Amino acid sequence: MAEIAATRPASTVLLLRDGTSEIEIFMMVRHHQIEFNSGALVFPGGSVDKNDKEIAASAALYSGGEGLDADALGFRIAGIRETFEESGILLARPNGSSELVDARRADELALAHRTALNEGKITFQQILADNSLVLALDALVPYAHWITPEGMPKRFDTWFFLAAAPPEQLGAHDGKESTDSIWVSAREALAGGETGRFKLPFPTTRNLIRLGKQPNVAAALADSKGMSIVTVMPVMTKTATGRQLRIPKEAGYDGEVFDVGAMG
């Protein structure tokens, strides 16, 4: 019997803003040479790393982490770091301020540090300390918890978070891990998945469908704050036409059994 691959902790952030008539979400197209979800339209995110855990141990570098254990802190810190690395959008406050950094300051920080951070030449912890910044962990609202099915060669234990995008922070892909970025409604993203314009991983599709039921950002955040989160680890079986995935009905998605051609 094949050995089951271990999971890696990871975080994903759904950055939201109110469009003309629908919520819009910041999404990126993954580079076609990236090993995981190549070419897919995804939310910013990635693995929890050692430095995230080091930041978690330094309470002066974040706010809003009351009552969270080290693992929970690590997921949130990784979500904010990955969002900054992949989009340039920064969910942080100047030390002593109640307001998030403005778009001009976020752009300055991205221009000065984003490339070096992505190349491992500087740590996120260093950027925060050198610029007197405090991560706004309270800006993240837990939305979903997915674990990659057993049998997949690369598996993640991923927390999804919602966050209202800071005003006028528009974001932009890094040109390396991602090759394009877009503010898009759930409806348009899902339609693009149907037509082939976008490649949507299974968890992304399910979360877009659920998010698309919300009328605005405030409602989405309020609903999520009161939601009981059920962990989803799809059970995968082969069928004559491809694969079938079963997820817990109580997780609150749009069904329980899904036929999929391939697992993204």
Backbone torsions as a table, in degrees:
resi	resn	phi	psi	omega
1	MET	NA	132.6	-177.3
2	ALA	-66.0	143.7	179.3
3	GLU	-72.4	138.3	179.4
4	ILE	-79.5	127.3	-179.3
5	ALA	-66.1	141.1	177.7
6	ALA	-71.5	154.0	178.1
7	THR	-90.4	151.5	174.9
8	ARG	-112.1	132.1	178.3
9	PRO	-66.1	138.0	-177.9
10	ALA	-149.7	162.1	179.8
11	SER	-134.2	147.5	177.0
12	THR	-134.9	138.7	-178.4
13	VAL	-120.9	126.0	174.1
14	LEU	-94.7	100.8	178.8
15	LEU	-81.5	124.9	-172.4
16	LEU	-118.4	146.4	168.6
17	ARG	-145.2	157.0	178.1
18	ASP	-83.4	121.5	174.4
19	GLY	-87.6	-165.4	-179.0
20	THR	-60.0	-42.8	-178.3
21	SER	-136.9	-5.9	-176.1
22	GLU	-142.1	158.8	169.7
23	ILE	-64.4	139.7	173.0
24	GLU	-114.2	144.1	-177.1
25	ILE	-121.5	139.2	175.6
26	PHE	-79.5	122.8	-179.9
27	MET	-135.2	156.6	-176.3
28	MET	-131.6	154.1	174.6
29	VAL	-97.8	119.7	-179.0
30	ARG	-68.8	142.4	178.4
31	HIS	-58.2	141.9	-175.8
32	HIS	-68.0	-15.7	179.1
33	GLN	-95.2	-2.0	176.7
34	ILE	-69.8	139.9	-174.3
35	GLU	-66.2	-39.6	-173.8
36	PHE	-108.8	126.4	178.5
37	ASN	59.6	38.8	179.6
38	SER	-59.1	134.5	177.7
39	GLY	75.0	1.4	-175.2
40	ALA	-86.0	153.6	172.1
41	LEU	-88.5	118.5	-171.8
42	VAL	-138.6	170.1	172.0
43	PHE	-87.7	155.5	175.8
44	PRO	-59.0	143.9	177.8
45	GLY	166.9	173.8	179.1
46	GLY	172.4	-170.4	-173.6
47	SER	-74.9	148.7	170.3
48	VAL	-71.5	132.3	-179.4
49	ASP	-118.6	178.5	-175.7
50	LYS	-59.4	-40.3	-177.8
51	ASN	-66.8	-32.0	176.6
52	ASP	-60.3	-40.5	180.0
53	LYS	-69.7	-32.7	176.7
54	GLU	-67.9	-38.7	175.9
55	ILE	-64.4	-40.2	-179.8
56	ALA	-58.7	-29.1	-178.9
57	ALA	-83.8	-3.7	-179.7
58	SER	-118.5	89.8	-172.8
59	ALA	-61.2	-18.5	180.0
60	ALA	-71.6	-12.6	-175.8
61	LEU	-97.0	3.2	179.0
62	TYR	-152.9	160.5	173.3
63	SER	-133.0	158.7	179.5
64	GLY	85.0	16.6	-179.3
65	GLY	-103.1	15.6	-176.9
66	GLU	-60.4	131.7	176.2
67	GLY	82.5	-0.1	-179.0
68	LEU	-95.6	139.9	176.4
69	ASP	-81.4	177.6	-174.6
70	ALA	-60.4	-39.0	-179.9
71	ASP	-66.3	-45.1	-180.0
72	ALA	-63.2	-39.9	176.3
73	LEU	-62.2	-43.0	-179.5
74	GLY	-59.9	-40.9	178.4
75	PHE	-61.9	-44.4	-177.9
76	ARG	-69.2	-42.8	179.0
77	ILE	-62.9	-43.0	178.0
78	ALA	-61.7	-38.8	179.2
79	GLY	-60.7	-44.3	-180.0
80	ILE	-69.1	-41.8	179.0
81	ARG	-62.7	-48.9	-178.8
82	GLU	-62.4	-36.6	177.8
83	THR	-62.3	-42.5	178.1
84	PHE	-66.4	-45.0	-179.6
85	GLU	-60.3	-42.5	-170.4
86	GLU	-92.6	-22.2	-176.9
87	SER	-125.7	-19.2	-174.5
88	GLY	83.1	-4.6	177.9
89	ILE	-82.0	130.8	-172.9
90	LEU	-120.6	119.0	177.3
91	LEU	-96.8	78.3	-178.1
92	ALA	-149.1	162.1	179.1
93	ARG	-122.6	148.0	168.4
94	PRO	-61.4	142.2	-178.4
95	ASN	-54.5	125.7	179.1
96	GLY	91.2	-5.4	-179.2
97	SER	-101.2	152.5	175.7
98	SER	-97.3	-3.7	-177.4
99	GLU	-102.9	143.1	174.5
100	LEU	-66.2	153.4	176.7
101	VAL	-56.5	142.7	-177.7
102	ASP	-80.5	173.0	-174.2
103	ALA	-62.2	-39.2	-179.4
104	ARG	-62.5	-45.9	-179.3
105	ARG	-67.2	-40.8	178.0
106	ALA	-61.2	-40.8	178.2
107	ASP	-64.1	-40.6	178.6
108	GLU	-62.1	-45.3	-179.6
109	LEU	-65.4	-40.2	178.6
110	ALA	-64.4	-43.8	-180.0
111	LEU	-63.4	-39.1	-176.4
112	ALA	-78.0	-33.0	-167.4
113	HIS	-127.6	-15.9	-169.7
114	ARG	-63.4	-44.6	-179.4
115	THR	-63.9	-45.4	179.7
116	ALA	-63.2	-38.1	178.0
117	LEU	-64.0	-46.5	179.5
118	ASN	-63.4	-29.7	-179.4
119	GLU	-90.6	1.7	178.0
120	GLY	75.2	18.6	-178.8
121	LYS	-89.4	-10.7	176.6
122	ILE	-148.8	152.6	178.1
123	THR	-98.9	156.6	176.8
124	PHE	-62.9	-36.9	178.7
125	GLN	-58.9	-41.7	179.3
126	GLN	-64.6	-42.4	179.3
127	ILE	-60.9	-45.0	-179.2
128	LEU	-63.4	-47.9	-177.5
129	ALA	-65.2	-44.3	-176.7
130	ASP	-67.9	-24.5	-176.4
131	ASN	-112.2	14.0	177.8
132	SER	50.7	53.5	-178.8
133	LEU	-112.3	148.9	177.5
134	VAL	-125.0	125.1	179.9
135	LEU	-65.8	136.7	-178.6
136	ALA	-93.5	75.6	-178.3
137	LEU	-62.9	-26.7	179.5
138	ASP	-71.1	-10.7	177.1
139	ALA	-76.6	-14.2	-179.2
140	LEU	-97.2	131.0	176.5
141	VAL	-114.8	119.2	179.2
142	PRO	-56.5	134.2	-174.1
143	TYR	-122.7	-37.6	-177.2
144	ALA	-161.9	160.5	178.9
145	HIS	-138.1	111.9	-177.5
146	TRP	-120.4	140.9	174.4
147	ILE	-122.0	130.1	-179.7
148	THR	-58.6	138.8	-178.3
149	PRO	-56.9	149.4	170.8
150	GLU	-63.1	145.4	-178.2
151	GLY	102.2	-18.1	176.2
152	MET	-82.5	143.1	-176.6
153	PRO	-70.3	-27.1	179.6
154	LYS	-126.0	122.0	-172.6
155	ARG	-126.5	142.5	180.0
156	PHE	-127.9	146.4	171.6
157	ASP	-107.2	98.9	-166.4
158	THR	-115.0	128.9	170.2
159	TRP	-97.6	131.7	175.0
160	PHE	-100.7	135.0	178.5
161	PHE	-125.3	145.9	170.5
162	LEU	-96.8	147.3	174.0
163	ALA	-152.6	136.5	172.5
164	ALA	-73.0	126.1	180.0
165	ALA	-63.5	134.9	177.6
166	PRO	-58.3	142.2	-177.6
167	PRO	-52.4	130.9	174.5
168	GLU	68.8	1.2	170.1
169	GLN	-82.7	106.0	-171.1
170	LEU	-90.4	-27.2	178.8
171	GLY	78.1	155.8	176.5
172	ALA	-160.1	142.8	179.6
173	HIS	-65.3	161.4	-175.5
174	ASP	-87.0	-10.2	179.7
175	GLY	78.8	-1.0	-179.5
176	LYS	-116.8	-73.5	177.1
177	GLU	-70.0	-29.5	178.0
178	SER	-128.0	147.1	-173.5
179	THR	-112.1	-5.7	178.3
180	ASP	-159.7	158.5	176.1
181	SER	-146.4	155.7	-173.2
182	ILE	-158.0	143.2	165.9
183	TRP	-92.1	121.4	-170.5
184	VAL	-142.5	145.6	174.9
185	SER	-76.5	157.4	176.7
186	ALA	-58.7	-39.6	-179.1
187	ARG	-60.6	-46.8	-178.1
188	GLU	-68.3	-39.7	179.0
189	ALA	-63.2	-43.6	179.6
190	LEU	-66.4	-39.2	176.7
191	ALA	-63.0	-38.8	177.5
192	GLY	-65.7	-32.8	175.6
193	GLY	-66.6	-36.3	179.3
194	GLU	-69.0	-39.1	-175.4
195	THR	-86.0	-13.5	-177.3
196	GLY	95.7	-0.6	176.3
197	ARG	-63.3	-38.7	179.6
198	PHE	-121.5	148.1	170.2
199	LYS	-101.3	115.7	-176.0
200	LEU	-112.5	120.5	173.6
201	PRO	-62.3	155.1	-176.3
202	PHE	-55.5	-50.0	179.9
203	PRO	-62.9	-35.4	178.4
204	THR	-61.4	-45.5	178.7
205	THR	-59.2	-47.9	-177.5
206	ARG	-62.7	-41.6	-179.0
207	ASN	-72.2	-32.1	175.4
208	LEU	-66.7	-41.7	178.6
209	ILE	-60.8	-44.5	-178.8
210	ARG	-67.2	-43.8	-179.2
211	LEU	-65.5	-34.1	-178.3
212	GLY	-63.6	-12.5	178.4
213	LYS	-82.3	-9.2	-178.0
214	GLN	-90.4	138.5	-175.6
215	PRO	-77.4	-27.1	-178.3
216	ASN	-159.7	174.1	-175.2
217	VAL	-64.3	-44.6	-178.6
218	ALA	-58.7	-41.6	179.9
219	ALA	-67.0	-40.0	179.8
220	ALA	-63.4	-43.3	179.9
221	LEU	-67.8	-43.3	-179.2
222	ALA	-63.9	-41.8	-179.7
223	ASP	-64.6	-40.1	-177.6
224	SER	-70.3	-32.6	-179.8
225	LYS	-64.3	-26.5	179.5
226	GLY	-101.7	9.1	-172.5
227	MET	-92.3	138.1	172.7
228	SER	-85.5	122.6	-174.7
229	ILE	-93.6	122.8	178.0
230	VAL	-101.6	125.6	178.8
231	THR	-64.2	135.1	-179.9
232	VAL	-114.5	115.6	168.6
233	MET	-123.4	97.4	-176.5
234	PRO	-55.4	140.2	172.7
235	VAL	-96.4	122.1	-172.1
236	MET	-105.9	131.2	174.1
237	THR	-131.8	152.8	178.2
238	LYS	-87.3	142.4	176.1
239	THR	-125.8	178.6	-179.4
240	ALA	-65.1	-26.5	-176.5
241	THR	-104.7	-2.1	-179.8
242	GLY	154.5	-113.3	-178.8
243	ARG	-135.7	154.1	177.5
244	GLN	-124.4	135.7	179.9
245	LEU	-117.9	135.3	176.2
246	ARG	-116.3	130.6	177.6
247	ILE	-125.3	159.7	-178.0
248	PRO	-63.6	131.0	178.3
249	LYS	-61.1	-36.3	-176.3
250	GLU	-71.6	-5.9	177.4
251	ALA	-71.7	-15.0	172.4
252	GLY	84.4	26.9	177.1
253	TYR	-95.5	-165.0	-170.7
254	ASP	-93.4	27.9	179.5
255	GLY	158.0	-173.2	-176.4
256	GLU	-126.0	-35.4	-178.6
257	VAL	-124.7	130.6	-175.6
258	PHE	-132.6	134.3	172.8
259	ASP	-91.3	125.5	-179.6
260	VAL	-131.5	146.6	-179.6
261	GLY	-72.9	-38.4	-179.4
262	ALA	-156.0	156.1	-179.5
263	MET	-91.9	120.5	179.6
264	GLY	-78.1	NA	NA
